[in-house]
Amino acid sequence: MTEDFEGHCRYFLTYTGVKLPLKLMTELEPAQLENRNTYFRGYFDDQDRLIGLQKVVYGEVEMEHRYTYHPNSALSSVEIIDADGELNGMTFDENGELLKS
């Protein structure tokens, strides 16, 4: 997994829901990460859309999502990389309907 996301990085305790993109919850300040075993890094673009996230467990990235968006801000694609490095992708139309997985 990589750490070459563009955008502004913020830290979160958890996420909610199963619909993509995931909704990160309970924002943390960088100083609050010192005593945490698990947290999420969220990367946001200039429109404050989530373009990537990483689940960090004991300092290692365990899961990663990468999101792209249509001009209307609907989700266009997602790449999900699991702890084993396996990549799964999905693409969506401008109405949010799944085209390919």
N, C-alpha and C positions, 0 to 999 in steps of 0.2 A: 504494500500500500504506500501511497505517496503523501507528501505534505506540501504539494505545489499548488494549492488552491490560491486563486486570486480572490480579492474581496476582503472585507473586514471580518476578523475572527472574534467571536464571543464564546463564552463558556456557559454550559447548562448542566443541571443535575440530571434531567431525565427528558423523556418525550411522551406524548400522548397520541392515541389513535393508531390506526393501521393504514389509513389513506396516505398516499404520497402527494407532496413531500411531507415527511414527518414534521410534527409540530413540537419544537423544543420548548421545554418548560423550566421554570425556576432558574433564572440567570444567576451566574456566579461571577464574582470578581476574581481576577487572577490570583490574588492573595489567598482566596478560599480553596485553591486547588492543592495546596501543600499537604493537607491531611486527608485528601480524597483518594480512594482506590479506583473509583470509576467516575467518569464524567464525559460529557459530549462537547466537542468543538463544533461550532456552527460557523459557516462562512457565508457572508451576505454580500450581495451586489449593491450598486448605488441606489437601486429601487427597494432595498431592504428585503429582497427575495432570497430565500435560502438556496445557495448554489452548491453547497456541499456540507457534509457532516462526517465526523469521525467519532466513534465510540472508543474511548481510551480506558484501558484496564491495566492497572499496575504499570503505567508508563508506555504500554504498547497499544498500537491501533488495532482493535479487534474487528471493526466493521467500518465500512466507508460507503457513503452515498454521494453521487454527483448528479446534479440536476441541471437541465437546460429548459428554457421557456420559449413559447411562441411570443410574437409581438404583442398579443393581447394578454400576456402574463399567465396564460394557461400552461400547465406543465407539458413540455415537449418530449423530454426523454429522461430516463434515470439509469444510472449504472450503479449496481450494488456489488461490493466486494466483501466477501465474508472472511472469517478468521483464517481460513485455509487458502485465501487468495483467489478463490473461485469468483468469476465475474458473471453476473446476470444483468441483462438489460431489458428495458421496456421502452416503447415509443408510444406517444399519444397524439391524437389529432387536436385541432384548436378548440374543440369542445370538451377535451379531457377524456375522450373515449380511447380505450386501449387499442392500438393498431397491431402491435407486435410485441411478443415477449420471448 
